[in-house]
Amino acid sequence: MEKKEKVEKSTKSKVITIMLSISFFCVFSILIFVIFGSDCLPFNQKETSNESKQVQPGDEGSKTMLIENKDYYIKGEFKGQYLDITKRGYYIDTLNEPNAPYYYIICMGEKSTGGYSLEINEVRKVDEKVEIIVKENSPSAGEVVTQAFTYPTITVEFPTQQKDIVIKNTEGIEFPLLKDY
């Protein structure tokens, strides 16, 4: 009888330990989401100033800027799979919904290694034309980089389609329009 009581006690102890572990994991997961979840979402960041602003070199993630009272967002790297990002240029895309924003997906093209990236250096309005100035970054000599093909991209979101837009790098070389969806 004593042996049976020890086995039952041991089993109860194991069940309680497992239940406490699962409870702790659930509480910990919820706590992490509550603390970090809403602040980590890029679309929660929005500036409301009415003055024009320039994007500072090195800015990443999602930022809201204004060009003459029109918002635009820097959305970071493009993660979709339906565009041919192996070519240098840009795409214009939107959702098939009323009042859907327009996405300008800028592609650096296929690179043979890692270490390449794109940054929005400036977005400005010149006359009636929107200009997006992009900095194309390359790995420095001797830098250790991923030995794999990479396809650097960056996306800029506007609430409406821009009638006249020019996208060029800091040296003044334009990115061609690859496709307007």
Secondary structure, 3 states (H helix, E strand, C coil): CHHHHHHHHHHHHHHHHHHHHHHHHHHHHHHHHHHHHHHHCHHHCCCCCCCCCCCCCCCCCCEEEEECCEEEEEEECCCCCCCCCCCCEEEEEECCCCCCCEEEEEECCCECCCCCEEEEEEEEEECCEEEEEEEEECCCCCCCCCCCCECCEEEEEECCCCCCEEEEECCCCECCEEEEC
